[in-house]
Structure formats: structure tokens, C-alpha cells
Amino acid sequence: MDAYLRRIGASRPERADAAALRDLQLRHLHTVPFENLSIHLGEDIELEEKALLAKIVDAGRGGFCYELNGAFAALLRDLGFTVTLLQARVFGDEGRLGIPYDHLALLVGTADSTGPWLADVGFGDHAHHPLVFDERGDQQDPAGTFRIVEVPESEHGDLDVYRDGEPQFRMERRPRVLDDFRAGAWWHRTSPDSHFTRSVVCSRLSHEGRITLSGRKLVTTGHGERREQPLADDAAVLAAYRDHFGLLLDRLPSAPGRAT
């Protein structure tokens, strides 16, 4: 876990409080990319704590929600936070909900009198800071205005997370374990209906905004501006993975329709 802290540029906090959680989440978003490269490199995705830590800490890689939040949960528990895994379904086109176990989010308890908190380092472009889980009013964040809303028709108290008035995902309150998400992870890495199998993406938060490598296009946003930079060849793409995300790849992920 000390190596994990070095990976995200953090020191071991003296206390597992809200300030430490906020700092850890922000550092994680800045340093560990949201990426689906394993799907397109033919690598297995193992939802087991040791394998997740090996990938993110030892190999210096990123991952998608199950991997990122699964590993982050292990780090937080080691530091003294209480962590519950929650399953969520992501809102897609025309407000349709995705599959069960579509997303993994974290309910985090701290050693102070705050929270509990909804922490998430695995939803891509999302809240920079943890959200107060029991707050039903607007919560201001550098990424926008967030609100957690109770679903009226839900028998079990499901919650919808909104960003700037748009629904992002619907959470259950029932505690889950990492193994529960295996079917969702399998679907996302194998189904032609999953957006993860249809495109290659690597993205992280930057101090100016966000930087994303999608296929052969590098996109940077910041200060209200968006810039797109086409990358000429394989060498340029591999250099972008290295320079912007710290990923040392020996070959490019194979996007659909592109020869390996």
C-alpha cells in the first residue's frame, strides 16, 4: 500500500478523515488513468484484489470502474476507512439504464463526524471530490453541480446521481463484494453492445481540465477550450500513452476493424 500511495503521489494520512479522502480521490484521478486497453490488448481482467493492485501499482496501469474502484477500496480500507461496494446501472441513450452491475461505486465512512461519502475514481469524467451520500440538495464540485436523488418507485431506496441536471447512474444501497461484479465486467469486455469493446479510450484528469487519447486522437480540454490533435503513426500514439499517462506499451491496442 505504500507503493500505491507513491503511485498517486500521496503520503499516508495521519487520520482517515474527510480531508484525507478528498485528497486521495483527487490524486488518484490525476495519476491513474481511466482506460480500457486490456480489452483491446487481449489481456485478462481479474476482479481479485491482488491482481488489481499488481496491475495498477506494479505495472503502472489504469483500468475501468471495477478495477479502479476495486483497488481504491483496498487502499482506503488499509488506511482505516470503512468501505462498502455498491452496484449501479449507468444511464445511456434516451435515459435507458444499462445492465445490472454496470458500474461499481464506493460508500466510504470516515473517522470524523462527516459523511458517509460517495467516492468514485472509476467513472471517467465525473466528480473530482467525494459527494455527501445522504445529502439530497445540490453539491458543488469543480466538475459541475451534483445531486443525489431518491428514486420514488424503488422498493429498496435506490438513488440516482445527477450531474448538471442529467442522470449519470442509479445505485442500490445493498452492500456488494467484488466477486459480484464479475458478470458485469465480462459483459463489458466481450459484448458488441458494450461501448468498451467498440472503441479504445484512455483518459485522466489534468490540472487544466482533462486529457484523453481515443484511438489516434489526443483531446485536451481546459479553461473552456477543447483541442484535438491527430497522431500521425503508431510511434506517436505509443509516445502519447507514455508522455501523458505514464503507460509504457510495447504495442498498440487493436481497435475494432484494425489489424493487430
N, C-alpha and C positions, 0 to 999 in steps of 0.2 A: 504494500500500500504506500510505502514511502516513495517507491518508484512511480507509482500512479500520480502522487502529488507532484513529483518533479516533472512528470509528463505535462501537467496542466499549469506548471509554474506557481504552485501553491505551497504554503507551509502548513504543517499540522496545526489546526486551530487549538487554542487553549480550552475552548468550550464549544460544545455542539449547539450553538445558538443560531438565531435567525440571520445575524450578520455574517456568520461563517458560511451558512448555507447559500446565501446570496452570492458571496464571493466565489465559492466553489462552482456554483452553476455558471456564473458569468465567465470564469476562467475556462471551464470545460467547453463552453460554446465557442470561445475564441481559438481554442487549440486543437480540439478533437473534431474532425470533420464529420458531417452527416454524409454518408456515401454508400452506394450500393454496388461497389466494384466487385465484391466477391461473387455476386450473381453472374457477372459478365467475364469473370476470370476463371470460372469453373471451380471455385473454392467452396468447400462445405461451410455451412453456417451452424455452429454448435451452440445451442442455448444451455450452456453449462458454465458456471461461474469461472472456473479455472481457464476454460478455453476463451471466454470473453476477455479476461484480464490479459491472457497471453497475446491476443490479437491487438488490443488497444494499448497496452503498456509495453510489452516486449517487442512487438512488431511495429509499433508506432502508427497503427492504422486507425480508421474510424469505423463506422457501421451505420445501420439503420436503427429504428427505435428500440427493438428488442435487445440489441447488442449494447447500444449506448446507455439506455436507462437501466438495463440489467447490470452492467458493470458499475455505473454510477451508484446504484443501490448498494452494491457490495462495499464501495468506498465509504459511503455515508454511514453504513452500519458499523464499519471498523472505527469510524471517528466518533461514535457514540450517538448518532441519530437513530430514531426509530423509523423504519421504512416499510410501507405496505405497497405491494404491486397492485395496480388497478387496470382492468381491461377497458378499452374504449373502441368505439367504431367511428371512423372518420367520415365526415360529410363530404360527398363528392358532387358530381354534376347534378344540377337541379335539386339539390338538397337530399339526394339519396344517401342512405347510410351504407358504409362498407360492411365487410364481413365481421362476424364476431372475432375478437382478439386481433382486430385490425391495428391497434396501437397499444403500447404499454406506457402508462404514466405512473408517477410516484407520489404517494401521500407520505409526507415527512413530518415527524414530530421532533421538536427541538427541546433543549434543556432550559429554555426560558419560558416566559408566560405567553408567548406568541403562537400564532398558527392554530391548527396544523396547516401545512403548506402543500400546495400542488407544485411539485418540481418536475422539470422536463428538459432534458438535453437531447431528445431524440425525435423532435417533430419538425426539424428543419427550421424554416423561418417562423419563429414563434416568440413567446415572451422571453425577454432577456433575464428577468428576475422571477423568483418563485411567486406564485399567487396565493393569497389567503384563501384556503379551501372553503371556509364557512362564510365568507363574505359574499353577499348577493348584490351589492352595488358595483358601480364601475371601479376598476382598478387601473390606474395609470401606469404605463410601462414605456420604456424607450421604443418598443415595437408597436405601440398603439394602446387603445383602450380595451381592456378585457373585462368580461363579466362571466360569472359562473351562475347558471340559472337552473332551478329545479324543473324537471320535466313533469308537467301536470298529469299526464296519463300513465306515468310509471308506477308500478306496484311496489318497486323496491327503492325508490328515491334516486333514480338516475339523474345525472347532471349534464347539462350542455355547457360547453365552453365557447364563448363568443369572442371574436376579435373585431373591433370596429364595426359591430353590428352584424357580422357574418358568423354563422355557426362553424366551428372548427371540428369538434369531436364530441361524442356522447360517452360519458363514463358511467360505469357501475361503481357502487360502493363496496361490493363484496371483495374481501381480500383474495388475492391470487398468488400462485407461486410461478416461478419462471417456466417450469415444465408445462404449465397450462397454455403457453403461447407457441408451442411447437407447431401446431396445425396452422396457425396464422402465418408464422414465418415460412413454413413450407409453401403455403399458397402464394405468398408474395414473391417467392423466389422461383416459382415454377409456372404459375398460371399466365397465359397470354393476356388475361384480363387485368393483371396487376400492372400498374404504371412502372413498377420497379423492373419488370422484365422488358419493357418497351423502350427504355432509354437509360443511358449511363449518366449519373449525376454525382458530383462531389461539391460540397458547399460548407462554408463556415462563416461565423460572424467575424467581422473586422472592426477595427476602431472607427472607421469611417462609415461603415454600413454593412455590406455583405459581399462576399466573393464566391462565385460559382463557376465550376467547369462542367459544361454539359456537352458531351461529345467532343467536338473540336472548337467549341466556342467558349471563351472566357468572358464572363459577365461580372462587372463590378458596379456596385451601387453605393452611393454616399452623397450626403449634402444635397439630396433632392435630384441627383443626376444618375443616369444609367449609361454605362459604356459597354459596348460589345466588341470583342477582339477575336476575329477568326484566327485560328492557329494553322500554320501552313502544312505541317507534316507531323509524323509520329514523334520525331525528336522534340519538336516544340511542345507537343502535348505532354510528353513524359517530363519535360523540364517544368511545365506549369504545375503538374502534380507535385513535383519536388519543391519548387520555389514557393508556391502559395499554400501548400497543405502539408509539407514535410513528408510526403509519401514517395518512397523510393521503389518504383516499379521496374521490373525488367522487361515487361511487355504491356501493351495496351489492352484494356478490357475490350472485348469484342461486342460491339453494339449489334442489335438485330439488323440483318441484311448486309453485314460487313464481314468479310472473311477474317478468320482468326489468324 
